[in-house]
Amino acid sequence: MEDRDLDPIVATCRDPETLRWTTVPESYQRTDAEDYLASVHGTWAAGTSASFVVADPADRYAGSIDLRLSATDPLLADVGFMTAPHARGRGYQPAALAAVCAWGFTTLGLARVEWRANVGNVASRRVAEKAGFTFEGTARKALRHRGARVDAWLGGLLAEDLA
């Protein structure tokens, strides 16, 4: 992630669909993107997560993806991602998700990567399933979302799923 990605990140985080399904601030500003960039560098340096920009063939920001390591289990991680409005439905995010997970399995030695999304976020579920995740169920009131508890879809990807 670079400074040139900040304005596209702001535009993505102001998009109604992004706001509907994520917890980014409702009045997302460039300073929020700058803080996110700083946190990306900090968590990478701390070895707790890896964040990547997804780029389109013209090398423009098409989305981002985070692989966050569990604080209690060194073989477990979870993922989060968002896609820029202009890049949705083009296959960039499923390909990026599969690549990041493969890197986690081969380089970090992970055994499992988990995905969660608010129930109803069909686009996120479609991305996860195209990347190889198995839908494992619904957890009631598992996530906080804009001041309320909401149900979450759960999925998992195992190292052997990519073999």
Buried (B, 14 or more C-beta within 10 A) or exposed (E): BEEEBBEBBBBBBBBEBBBEBBEBEEEBEEEBBBEBBEEBEEBEEEEEBBBBBBBBEEEBBBBBBBBBBBEEEEBBBBBBBBBBBBBBEEEBBBBBBBBBBBBBBEEBEBBBBBBBBBBEBEBBBEBBBBBBBEEEEEBEEBBEBEEEEBBBBBBBBBBEBEE
